[in-house]
């Protein structure tokens, strides 16, 4: 449905009355692709059922598809039979979860995104150096729970600049910050600035925690939003990065923006008086869901989409070492 013209986001008056702009990059990132392929290959290699702690990625269509193949999603390891195979989701788990798995003699495959693992390592390093760690993120998010579990006695959650006044630390000169990888770049920097105002000696992580894919997708949605009457973000409601894309689109100048799981959730009323529709998707969204939205628009008189490029992505992560070892042993590497 899309024609890759590398078009700029700004449309001239001479162009067609209706237009569809398609963000590039969008959809699957390297960490999500790795996690989904991990479950698929585990099912092929070990056979069903393969248990997965929490949603492997935050997308209901991906989860439903894997369930149809024999994956069983559980909230906690107590639901997994002893000795069974369990995959840890892309969002990461705490050391306590690893200990529980050992106690239950579970065969574990850790599909944590390597960029999340990096944040875990940073948390351990700051804790070993006896810093108070301010973790910027959303309470209850699996990634936050996993990171905080690396050093719970050192880490406190900061959800927004409004929380900064209530922060209590042991030594104002020994404070560091980390963040959930899927946050809004701009909001995170705002929170960091507020923290630094209180703690001028605030120590930054060795590299930006917000992942490349989150940053790229936010940059891409900015590119397609300033001239848009409507921005449609494809992604599930529990996907932090998808929810952020809606907010970024509105901040960038879109007249309206909505998140949908798929084309069936688009309200016809959103299209009333709309000439330019921009489309993007979160980092855990299969491309066929985007194609469904483009088909929906085409059926209502909108032309083929013009791709608007803002970054190129070529990063690929290798499969978890446990799975690679077993695939090699089975002659399937």
Residue frames as qw, qx, qy, qz and C-alpha x, y, z in Angstrom:
[[0.000, 0.883, 0.469, 0.000, 0.00, 0.00, 0.00],
 [0.255, -0.864, 0.078, 0.426, 2.94, 2.36, 0.45],
 [0.688, 0.632, 0.019, 0.357, 5.04, 4.02, -2.21],
 [0.636, -0.543, -0.012, 0.548, 8.50, 4.85, -0.93],
 [0.420, 0.811, 0.145, 0.381, 9.13, 8.27, -2.41],
 [0.565, -0.154, -0.261, 0.767, 11.24, 9.58, 0.43],
 [0.027, 0.747, 0.335, 0.573, 8.89, 12.55, 0.43],
 [0.107, 0.191, -0.428, 0.877, 9.21, 15.52, 2.77],
 [0.038, -0.451, -0.805, 0.385, 6.55, 15.95, 5.44],
 [0.176, 0.538, 0.156, -0.810, 5.43, 19.33, 4.11],
 [0.445, 0.442, 0.726, 0.281, 2.92, 19.08, 1.26],
 [0.041, -0.109, 0.214, 0.970, 2.56, 21.86, -1.29],
 [0.490, 0.373, 0.342, -0.710, -0.90, 23.23, -2.12],
 [0.507, 0.413, -0.506, -0.562, -0.53, 21.80, -5.62],
 [0.082, 0.127, -0.988, 0.019, -0.47, 18.25, -4.32],
 [0.373, -0.368, -0.782, -0.337, -3.56, 16.09, -4.03],
 [0.450, -0.593, -0.004, -0.668, -6.33, 17.22, -1.72],
 [0.871, -0.446, 0.123, -0.164, -5.94, 14.05, 0.33],
 [0.451, 0.590, -0.640, 0.197, -2.62, 12.57, 1.39],
 [0.901, -0.433, -0.033, -0.018, -1.27, 9.81, 3.60],
 [0.197, 0.749, -0.582, 0.249, 2.19, 10.14, 5.16],
 [0.956, -0.203, -0.211, 0.003, 3.88, 7.02, 6.48],
 [0.329, -0.842, 0.426, -0.043, 6.61, 7.23, 9.11],
 [0.927, 0.196, -0.219, 0.232, 9.90, 5.48, 8.50],
 [0.293, 0.020, -0.956, 0.020, 11.16, 3.88, 10.64],
 [0.665, -0.268, 0.118, -0.688, 8.18, 2.36, 12.42],
 [0.940, -0.044, -0.235, -0.243, 7.13, -1.01, 13.85],
 [0.946, -0.247, -0.090, 0.188, 9.37, -3.82, 15.02],
 [0.038, -0.869, 0.488, -0.075, 12.68, -2.91, 16.58],
 [0.485, 0.405, -0.771, 0.075, 15.61, -5.30, 16.92],
 [0.163, -0.204, 0.803, -0.536, 14.75, -6.23, 20.51],
 [0.711, 0.169, 0.303, -0.611, 11.12, -7.04, 19.70],
 [0.746, 0.420, -0.435, -0.278, 12.04, -9.04, 16.63],
 [0.258, 0.377, -0.851, 0.260, 14.55, -11.04, 18.68],
 [0.382, -0.082, 0.692, -0.607, 11.99, -11.75, 21.42],
 [0.787, 0.273, 0.095, -0.545, 9.23, -12.88, 19.05],
 [0.672, 0.446, -0.580, -0.116, 11.60, -15.07, 17.01],
 [0.026, -0.356, 0.846, -0.395, 12.87, -16.56, 20.28],
 [0.618, 0.060, 0.564, -0.544, 9.40, -17.83, 21.18],
 [0.792, 0.439, -0.162, -0.392, 8.75, -19.07, 17.63],
 [0.505, 0.483, -0.713, 0.053, 12.01, -21.02, 17.49],
 [0.236, -0.259, 0.803, -0.481, 11.53, -22.37, 21.02],
 [0.769, 0.182, 0.321, -0.523, 8.14, -23.76, 19.99],
 [0.756, 0.494, -0.379, -0.204, 9.67, -25.34, 16.87],
 [0.323, 0.491, -0.772, 0.242, 12.58, -26.83, 18.81],
 [0.124, -0.138, 0.834, -0.520, 11.01, -27.96, 22.08],
 [0.262, -0.400, -0.817, -0.322, 7.38, -28.31, 21.05],
 [0.390, -0.516, -0.002, -0.763, 4.35, -26.87, 22.79],
 [0.060, -0.972, -0.201, -0.106, 3.77, -25.73, 25.39],
 [0.513, 0.170, -0.241, 0.806, 6.46, -23.13, 25.87],
 [0.285, -0.818, -0.447, 0.224, 5.67, -20.83, 28.77],
 [0.333, 0.485, 0.005, 0.809, 6.31, -17.10, 28.63],
 [0.308, -0.544, -0.515, 0.587, 6.42, -14.92, 31.74],
 [0.139, 0.667, 0.126, -0.721, 4.32, -11.81, 31.01],
 [0.678, 0.710, 0.161, -0.103, 3.58, -10.70, 27.45],
 [0.781, 0.020, 0.220, 0.584, 6.67, -11.34, 25.33],
 [0.172, 0.094, 0.131, 0.972, 6.12, -7.86, 23.86],
 [0.212, 0.437, 0.516, -0.706, 3.29, -5.41, 24.46],
 [0.392, 0.200, -0.425, -0.791, 1.07, -6.20, 21.50],
 [0.687, 0.036, 0.551, -0.472, -2.12, -8.21, 21.77],
 [0.815, 0.471, -0.163, -0.296, -2.00, -9.47, 18.18],
 [0.360, 0.546, -0.745, 0.129, 1.53, -10.84, 18.60],
 [0.331, -0.240, 0.785, -0.465, 0.54, -12.51, 21.84],
 [0.794, 0.223, 0.294, -0.484, -2.60, -14.06, 20.32],
 [0.710, 0.536, -0.423, -0.174, -0.62, -15.39, 17.34],
 [0.190, 0.449, -0.833, 0.261, 1.97, -17.04, 19.60],
 [0.550, -0.081, 0.633, -0.538, -0.78, -18.47, 21.79],
 [0.843, 0.347, -0.009, -0.412, -2.30, -20.09, 18.71],
 [0.610, 0.516, -0.601, 0.036, 1.05, -21.81, 18.10],
 [0.829, -0.229, -0.490, 0.143, 1.28, -23.20, 21.63],
 [0.253, 0.305, -0.439, 0.806, 2.82, -20.46, 23.76],
 [0.477, -0.676, -0.562, 0.005, 1.31, -20.14, 27.25],
 [0.136, 0.566, -0.209, 0.786, 1.57, -16.69, 28.81],
 [0.597, -0.544, -0.549, 0.215, 1.66, -16.51, 32.61],
 [0.145, -0.934, 0.043, -0.323, 1.92, -13.69, 35.09],
 [0.369, -0.725, 0.553, -0.181, 4.21, -15.43, 37.56],
 [0.322, 0.405, -0.853, -0.070, 6.52, -18.45, 37.58],
 [0.408, -0.059, 0.785, -0.462, 4.30, -20.25, 40.10],
 [0.753, 0.392, 0.165, -0.502, 1.98, -20.95, 37.16],
 [0.544, 0.558, -0.597, -0.188, 4.72, -22.82, 35.28],
 [0.976, -0.202, -0.053, -0.058, 5.07, -26.58, 35.92],
 [0.491, -0.690, 0.492, 0.202, 8.38, -27.56, 37.47],
 [0.597, -0.145, 0.674, 0.411, 10.99, -28.46, 34.88],
 [0.532, 0.720, 0.440, 0.074, 9.14, -26.74, 32.01],
 [0.471, 0.162, 0.208, 0.842, 10.63, -24.26, 29.53],
 [0.032, -0.890, -0.384, 0.246, 9.92, -20.60, 30.19],
 [0.463, 0.435, 0.149, 0.757, 10.90, -17.51, 28.19],
 [0.221, -0.622, -0.313, 0.683, 11.47, -14.19, 29.92],
 [0.383, 0.845, 0.370, 0.051, 9.94, -11.27, 28.02],
 [0.526, 0.543, 0.026, 0.654, 11.80, -8.48, 26.23],
 [0.227, -0.872, -0.013, -0.434, 11.15, -6.17, 29.18],
 [0.316, 0.433, -0.679, 0.503, 13.51, -8.00, 31.53],
 [0.751, -0.533, -0.367, -0.127, 13.16, -9.55, 34.97],
 [0.298, -0.818, 0.397, -0.292, 14.73, -9.00, 38.38],
 [0.217, 0.409, -0.868, 0.181, 17.34, -11.27, 39.97],
 [0.493, -0.071, 0.669, -0.551, 14.58, -12.56, 42.26],
 [0.831, 0.343, 0.010, -0.438, 12.72, -13.98, 39.25],
 [0.546, 0.506, -0.667, -0.001, 15.89, -15.75, 38.11],
 [0.119, -0.298, 0.842, -0.434, 16.21, -17.26, 41.59],
 [0.710, 0.116, 0.403, -0.565, 12.60, -18.46, 41.52],
 [0.780, 0.452, -0.321, -0.290, 13.26, -20.15, 38.18],
 [0.305, 0.449, -0.816, 0.200, 16.27, -21.97, 39.61],
 [0.380, -0.150, 0.723, -0.557, 14.27, -23.13, 42.63],
 [0.784, 0.282, 0.299, -0.465, 11.57, -24.56, 40.36],
 [0.526, -0.184, 0.736, 0.385, 14.20, -26.13, 38.08],
 [0.577, 0.734, 0.269, -0.237, 12.79, -24.35, 35.07],
 [0.616, 0.120, 0.398, 0.669, 14.59, -24.26, 31.74],
 [0.057, 0.853, 0.204, -0.477, 14.88, -20.53, 31.11],
 [0.525, 0.374, 0.354, 0.678, 15.44, -18.60, 27.91],
 [0.175, -0.676, -0.236, 0.676, 16.12, -14.94, 28.57],
 [0.410, 0.579, 0.479, 0.517, 14.70, -12.80, 25.73],
 [0.207, -0.836, -0.182, 0.475, 15.36, -9.52, 27.55],
 [0.491, 0.844, 0.022, 0.213, 16.23, -6.79, 25.06],
 [0.735, 0.030, -0.186, 0.652, 20.00, -6.21, 25.21],
 [0.087, 0.553, -0.042, 0.828, 19.35, -2.48, 25.62],
 [0.658, -0.642, -0.078, -0.386, 17.30, -3.21, 28.76],
 [0.903, -0.201, -0.192, 0.327, 20.07, -5.52, 29.98],
 [0.448, 0.412, -0.157, 0.778, 22.45, -2.57, 29.59],
 [0.327, -0.663, 0.052, -0.671, 20.31, -0.54, 32.00],
 [0.887, -0.434, -0.146, -0.054, 20.36, -3.45, 34.46],
 [0.783, 0.078, -0.195, 0.585, 24.16, -3.46, 34.33],
 [0.125, 0.558, -0.110, 0.813, 24.23, 0.30, 34.93],
 [0.626, -0.638, -0.066, -0.443, 21.95, -0.11, 37.96],
 [0.919, -0.282, -0.155, 0.226, 24.25, -2.74, 39.46],
 [0.601, 0.289, -0.154, 0.729, 27.35, -0.61, 38.81],
 [0.139, -0.639, 0.068, -0.754, 25.86, 2.51, 40.41],
 [0.785, -0.554, -0.090, -0.260, 24.67, 0.44, 43.38],
 [0.881, -0.065, -0.197, 0.425, 28.10, -1.14, 43.79],
 [0.370, 0.348, -0.148, 0.849, 29.50, 2.40, 43.94],
 [0.225, -0.481, -0.659, 0.532, 26.89, 3.17, 46.63],
 [0.097, -0.081, -0.190, -0.974, 24.92, 5.79, 44.68],
 [0.421, 0.445, 0.594, -0.521, 21.27, 6.57, 45.22],
 [0.145, 0.073, 0.740, 0.653, 19.67, 5.79, 41.85],
 [0.431, 0.433, 0.286, -0.738, 16.70, 7.72, 40.52],
 [0.274, 0.144, 0.870, 0.383, 14.90, 5.54, 37.98],
 [0.366, 0.311, -0.034, -0.876, 12.71, 7.56, 35.63],
 [0.179, -0.065, -0.910, -0.368, 9.77, 5.45, 34.48],
 [0.598, -0.287, -0.206, -0.719, 6.21, 4.33, 35.02],
 [0.407, -0.268, 0.743, -0.459, 5.16, 2.53, 38.18],
 [0.787, 0.151, 0.502, -0.325, 4.09, -1.06, 37.52],
 [0.669, 0.622, -0.335, -0.231, 5.76, -1.33, 34.11],
 [0.988, -0.099, 0.015, 0.117, 7.56, -4.66, 33.78],
 [0.634, 0.509, -0.221, 0.539, 10.79, -3.06, 32.66],
 [0.171, -0.723, 0.301, -0.598, 10.83, -0.76, 35.69],
 [0.853, -0.436, 0.160, -0.238, 10.15, -3.67, 38.03],
 [0.944, 0.147, -0.080, 0.283, 13.00, -5.67, 36.52],
 [0.410, 0.605, -0.262, 0.630, 15.51, -2.81, 36.70],
 [0.405, -0.686, 0.252, -0.549, 14.50, -1.80, 40.23],
 [0.955, -0.281, 0.013, -0.095, 14.93, -5.41, 41.32],
 [0.744, 0.396, -0.317, 0.434, 18.64, -5.24, 40.53],
 [0.361, 0.097, -0.467, 0.802, 19.26, -2.92, 43.50],
 [0.296, -0.721, -0.553, -0.296, 15.99, -2.23, 45.36],
 [0.519, -0.660, -0.292, 0.459, 17.75, -0.68, 48.36],
 [0.355, -0.278, 0.186, 0.873, 19.39, 1.92, 46.10],
 [0.041, 0.247, 0.591, 0.767, 16.64, 2.69, 43.56],
 [0.210, 0.527, 0.561, -0.603, 13.64, 4.97, 43.84],
 [0.345, 0.510, 0.666, 0.421, 11.14, 5.66, 41.08],
 [0.044, 0.479, 0.060, -0.875, 10.61, 9.13, 39.62],
 [0.456, 0.511, 0.718, 0.124, 7.64, 9.33, 37.25],
 [0.268, 0.815, 0.294, 0.421, 7.68, 13.04, 36.39],
 [0.265, 0.436, -0.264, 0.819, 9.17, 16.39, 37.39],
 [0.532, -0.611, -0.064, -0.583, 6.37, 16.69, 39.94],
 [0.909, -0.329, -0.244, 0.081, 7.99, 13.86, 41.95],
 [0.591, 0.423, -0.340, 0.597, 11.37, 15.56, 42.24],
 [0.223, -0.663, 0.256, -0.667, 10.53, 17.70, 45.27],
 [0.839, -0.418, 0.129, -0.323, 9.80, 14.56, 47.33],
 [0.827, 0.292, -0.423, 0.227, 13.08, 12.77, 46.56],
 [0.549, -0.770, 0.310, -0.099, 15.10, 11.88, 49.65],
 [0.804, 0.395, -0.381, 0.230, 18.71, 10.76, 49.23],
 [0.786, -0.482, -0.151, 0.357, 21.52, 9.94, 51.64],
 [0.430, -0.471, 0.206, 0.742, 24.14, 12.14, 49.98],
 [0.454, 0.811, 0.171, -0.327, 23.20, 14.81, 47.41],
 [0.095, 0.744, -0.564, -0.344, 26.64, 14.44, 45.85],
 [0.127, -0.190, 0.959, 0.171, 26.16, 10.73, 45.14],
 [0.607, 0.439, 0.471, -0.466, 23.01, 10.57, 43.02],
 [0.081, -0.169, 0.761, 0.621, 22.68, 8.96, 39.58],
 [0.649, 0.336, 0.219, -0.647, 19.77, 8.57, 37.18],
 [0.173, -0.003, 0.911, 0.374, 18.57, 5.82, 34.85],
 [0.533, 0.238, 0.063, -0.809, 15.41, 5.54, 32.77],
 [0.713, 0.312, 0.616, -0.123, 12.94, 3.12, 31.29],
 [0.366, -0.142, 0.596, 0.700, 13.96, 2.64, 27.66],
 [0.165, 0.487, 0.742, 0.431, 10.56, 3.39, 26.08],
 [0.075, -0.729, -0.405, 0.546, 9.81, 6.85, 27.46],
 [0.353, 0.906, 0.164, 0.168, 9.33, 10.11, 25.61],
 [0.653, 0.181, -0.132, 0.723, 12.77, 11.58, 25.00],
 [0.007, 0.598, 0.001, 0.802, 11.60, 15.14, 25.68],
 [0.665, -0.647, -0.122, -0.351, 9.73, 14.25, 28.87],
 [0.886, -0.235, -0.190, 0.353, 12.69, 12.31, 30.22],
 [0.479, 0.307, -0.113, 0.815, 15.06, 15.21, 29.60],
 [0.288, -0.676, -0.067, -0.675, 12.60, 17.51, 31.37],
 [0.827, -0.539, -0.140, -0.079, 12.60, 15.21, 34.40],
 [0.797, 0.004, -0.151, 0.585, 16.40, 14.93, 34.35],
 [0.196, 0.544, -0.049, 0.814, 16.67, 18.73, 34.26],
 [0.542, -0.686, -0.064, -0.481, 14.40, 19.01, 37.30],
 [0.906, -0.342, -0.140, 0.205, 16.46, 16.42, 39.17],
 [0.655, 0.225, -0.111, 0.713, 19.72, 18.17, 38.28],
 [0.101, -0.723, 0.001, -0.684, 18.35, 21.45, 39.60],
 [0.730, -0.642, 0.037, -0.232, 17.99, 19.80, 43.01],
 [0.827, -0.378, 0.318, 0.269, 21.16, 17.72, 42.72],
 [0.326, 0.867, -0.289, -0.241, 23.77, 19.58, 40.64],
 [0.149, -0.539, 0.820, 0.122, 26.25, 16.70, 40.97],
 [0.864, 0.203, 0.315, -0.337, 23.79, 14.26, 39.38],
 [0.271, -0.379, 0.798, 0.381, 25.66, 11.48, 37.57],
 [0.699, 0.391, -0.198, -0.565, 24.46, 10.52, 34.09],
 [0.919, 0.016, 0.392, 0.047, 24.45, 6.95, 32.80],
 [0.447, -0.364, 0.540, 0.614, 27.39, 6.20, 30.48],
 [0.002, 0.095, 0.646, 0.757, 25.03, 6.34, 27.50],
 [0.491, -0.052, 0.002, -0.869, 21.45, 7.44, 26.86],
 [0.344, 0.034, 0.903, -0.256, 19.08, 4.81, 28.25],
 [0.643, 0.501, 0.256, -0.519, 16.18, 5.59, 25.93],
 [0.689, 0.012, 0.646, 0.329, 16.65, 3.06, 23.15],
 [0.107, -0.220, 0.506, 0.827, 17.54, 3.98, 19.58],
 [0.016, -0.386, -0.828, -0.407, 14.22, 2.60, 18.27],
 [0.129, -0.762, -0.554, 0.310, 12.14, 4.68, 20.68],
 [0.150, -0.610, 0.100, 0.771, 14.07, 7.81, 19.74],
 [0.101, -0.054, 0.686, 0.719, 13.86, 7.07, 16.02],
 [0.033, -0.545, -0.809, -0.219, 10.10, 6.45, 16.12],
 [0.131, -0.791, -0.375, 0.465, 9.52, 9.65, 18.05],
 [0.142, -0.455, 0.342, 0.810, 11.65, 11.60, 15.58],
 [0.072, 0.176, 0.808, 0.558, 9.75, 9.99, 12.70],
 [0.040, -0.703, -0.709, 0.026, 6.34, 10.87, 14.12],
 [0.130, -0.701, -0.090, 0.695, 7.45, 14.48, 14.59],
 [0.146, -0.202, 0.584, 0.773, 8.34, 14.59, 10.89],
 [0.082, -0.320, -0.803, -0.496, 4.86, 13.52, 9.81],
 [0.171, -0.606, -0.707, 0.321, 2.79, 15.40, 12.38],
 [0.111, -0.374, -0.097, 0.915, 3.25, 19.13, 11.76],
 [0.299, 0.124, -0.400, -0.857, 1.05, 19.13, 8.63],
 [0.203, -0.192, -0.952, -0.128, -1.27, 16.31, 9.69],
 [0.532, -0.363, -0.107, -0.757, -4.97, 16.68, 10.35],
 [0.902, -0.311, 0.110, -0.281, -4.90, 13.22, 11.90],
 [0.205, 0.525, -0.822, 0.084, -2.11, 10.93, 13.12],
 [0.935, -0.184, -0.092, -0.290, -2.96, 7.26, 13.61],
 [0.037, -0.574, 0.797, -0.182, -0.57, 5.30, 15.83],
 [0.876, -0.049, -0.417, -0.238, -0.87, 1.53, 15.59],
 [0.282, 0.305, -0.768, 0.488, -0.03, -0.15, 18.90],
 [0.540, -0.481, -0.691, -0.011, -1.55, -1.70, 22.00],
 [0.318, -0.858, -0.080, -0.396, -2.66, 0.29, 25.03],
 [0.772, -0.607, 0.104, 0.158, -0.08, -1.33, 27.32],
 [0.745, 0.271, 0.082, 0.604, 2.75, -0.40, 24.95],
 [0.314, -0.745, -0.126, 0.575, 4.49, 2.55, 26.57],
 [0.282, -0.248, 0.421, 0.825, 6.29, 3.59, 23.40],
 [0.075, 0.475, 0.715, 0.507, 3.06, 3.49, 21.36],
 [0.212, -0.838, -0.477, 0.161, 1.20, 5.65, 23.88],
 [0.354, -0.591, 0.090, 0.719, 4.09, 8.12, 23.84],
 [0.295, 0.128, 0.581, 0.748, 3.88, 8.41, 20.05],
 [0.034, -0.771, -0.592, -0.231, 0.36, 9.82, 20.32],
 [0.339, -0.844, -0.169, 0.380, 1.58, 12.44, 22.77],
 [0.428, -0.334, 0.368, 0.755, 4.60, 13.31, 20.62],
 [0.237, 0.440, 0.647, 0.575, 2.39, 13.70, 17.55],
 [0.133, -0.887, -0.439, -0.059, 0.13, 16.19, 19.31],
 [0.430, -0.731, 0.052, 0.527, 3.10, 18.12, 20.71],
 [0.428, -0.115, 0.513, 0.735, 4.56, 18.29, 17.19],
 [0.206, 0.274, -0.142, -0.929, 1.46, 20.00, 15.82],
 [0.118, -0.240, -0.896, -0.355, -0.98, 17.30, 14.73],
 [0.435, -0.311, -0.087, -0.841, -4.60, 18.46, 14.93],
 [0.841, -0.284, 0.206, -0.412, -5.60, 15.08, 16.37],
 [0.330, 0.415, -0.848, 0.014, -3.96, 11.75, 17.12],
 [0.850, -0.238, 0.179, -0.435, -5.31, 8.36, 18.18],
 [0.089, -0.387, 0.918, 0.016, -3.87, 4.97, 19.04],
 [0.872, 0.088, -0.043, -0.480, -5.48, 1.83, 17.63],
 [0.661, -0.282, 0.693, 0.064, -4.63, -1.85, 17.91],
 [0.365, 0.127, 0.771, 0.506, -5.69, -2.34, 14.30],
 [0.088, -0.146, -0.408, -0.897, -7.87, -0.82, 11.58],
 [0.332, -0.523, -0.760, -0.196, -11.08, -2.12, 13.18],
 [0.354, -0.597, -0.467, 0.547, -10.68, 0.45, 15.98],
 [0.152, 0.016, 0.189, 0.970, -10.59, 3.48, 13.66],
 [0.209, 0.639, 0.574, -0.468, -13.63, 5.71, 14.16],
 [0.407, 0.556, 0.513, 0.513, -15.04, 6.95, 10.85],
 [0.103, -0.964, -0.245, 0.013, -15.76, 10.28, 12.53],
 [0.546, -0.574, 0.213, 0.573, -12.02, 10.91, 12.90],
 [0.475, 0.114, 0.544, 0.682, -11.79, 11.32, 9.11],
 [0.164, 0.863, 0.476, 0.035, -14.41, 14.05, 8.81],
 [0.099, 0.994, -0.055, -0.006, -12.80, 17.09, 7.20],
 [0.609, -0.566, 0.455, 0.318, -9.40, 15.40, 7.23],
 [0.619, 0.729, -0.250, -0.149, -7.11, 15.85, 4.23],
 [0.411, 0.562, -0.686, 0.210, -3.75, 14.66, 5.51],
 [0.894, -0.413, 0.058, -0.165, -3.53, 11.45, 7.55],
 [0.226, 0.638, -0.717, 0.167, -0.19, 10.36, 8.97],
 [0.954, -0.201, -0.130, -0.179, 0.43, 6.78, 10.09],
 [0.192, 0.579, -0.746, 0.268, 3.05, 5.18, 12.29],
 [0.883, -0.286, -0.337, -0.160, 3.37, 2.22, 14.66],
 [0.526, -0.741, 0.392, -0.144, 5.02, 1.33, 17.93],
 [0.100, 0.614, -0.781, -0.061, 8.11, -0.83, 18.28],
 [0.341, -0.070, 0.925, -0.153, 6.16, -4.05, 18.93],
 [0.634, 0.482, 0.269, -0.542, 3.73, -3.82, 16.00],
 [0.581, 0.096, 0.709, 0.389, 3.79, -6.23, 13.02],
 [0.000, -0.221, 0.367, 0.904, 3.76, -4.47, 9.65],
 [0.082, -0.358, -0.836, -0.408, 0.57, -6.22, 8.52],
 [0.125, -0.697, -0.597, 0.378, -1.38, -4.19, 11.10],
 [0.051, -0.540, 0.127, 0.830, -0.09, -0.98, 9.51],
 [0.018, -0.012, -0.753, -0.658, -1.02, -2.33, 6.07],
 [0.061, -0.557, -0.828, 0.013, -4.52, -2.89, 7.39],
 [0.053, -0.720, -0.275, 0.635, -4.79, 0.77, 8.36],
 [0.021, -0.369, 0.458, 0.808, -3.53, 1.87, 4.93],
 [0.026, -0.260, -0.878, -0.400, -6.11, -0.38, 3.25],
 [0.055, -0.682, -0.647, 0.338, -8.83, 1.13, 5.44],
 [0.023, -0.652, 0.025, 0.757, -7.79, 4.60, 4.31],
 [0.039, -0.143, 0.707, 0.691, -7.56, 3.56, 0.64],
 [0.006, 0.464, 0.875, 0.139, -11.13, 2.24, 0.76],
 [0.051, -0.824, -0.445, 0.347, -12.20, 5.72, 1.85],
 [0.431, 0.873, 0.158, 0.163, -10.55, 7.58, -0.98],
 [0.314, -0.856, 0.344, 0.225, -7.11, 8.26, 0.42],
 [0.662, 0.635, -0.394, -0.053, -4.15, 7.76, -1.94],
 [0.886, 0.011, -0.322, 0.333, -1.16, 5.47, -1.50],
 [0.526, -0.816, -0.014, 0.240, 1.08, 6.49, 1.36],
 [0.461, 0.760, -0.299, 0.347, 4.20, 8.57, 0.91],
 [0.822, -0.332, -0.269, 0.378, 7.05, 7.32, 3.09],
 [0.011, -0.933, 0.192, -0.305, 8.84, 10.00, 5.10],
 [0.847, 0.013, -0.361, 0.390, 12.32, 8.86, 6.12],
 [0.252, -0.916, 0.184, -0.252, 13.98, 10.25, 9.23],
 [0.359, -0.617, 0.698, -0.047, 16.47, 7.48, 10.11],
 [0.742, 0.270, -0.583, -0.190, 17.84, 4.17, 8.91],
 [0.667, -0.476, 0.498, -0.283, 17.97, 1.10, 11.15],
 [0.699, 0.388, -0.590, -0.109, 20.18, -1.93, 10.58],
 [0.216, -0.458, 0.757, -0.413, 20.77, -3.25, 14.10],
 [0.834, -0.080, -0.470, -0.279, 20.21, -6.99, 14.63],
 [0.435, -0.555, 0.611, -0.361, 20.50, -8.81, 17.96],
 [0.371, 0.179, -0.907, -0.084, 21.56, -12.45, 18.16],
 [0.738, -0.406, -0.413, -0.348, 19.17, -14.94, 19.76],
 [0.584, -0.685, 0.345, -0.266, 19.54, -15.74, 23.49],
 [0.116, 0.558, -0.821, 0.000, 22.59, -17.90, 24.15],
 [0.530, -0.058, 0.789, -0.306, 20.53, -20.73, 25.67],
 [0.756, 0.503, 0.273, -0.316, 18.47, -21.04, 22.50],
 [0.441, 0.737, -0.481, -0.173, 21.47, -20.74, 20.19],
 [0.194, -0.431, 0.874, -0.109, 23.18, -23.56, 22.08],
 [0.614, 0.158, 0.727, -0.263, 20.19, -25.88, 21.77],
 [0.674, 0.668, 0.009, -0.316, 19.60, -24.99, 18.11],
 [0.240, 0.684, -0.680, -0.107, 23.22, -25.82, 17.37],
 [0.359, -0.227, 0.887, -0.181, 22.97, -29.14, 19.24],
 [0.666, 0.387, 0.573, -0.280, 19.90, -30.00, 17.19],
 [0.460, 0.059, 0.612, 0.640, 21.66, -29.09, 13.95],
 [0.196, 0.803, 0.540, 0.157, 19.37, -26.12, 13.32],
 [0.307, -0.679, -0.018, 0.666, 21.76, -23.23, 13.81]]
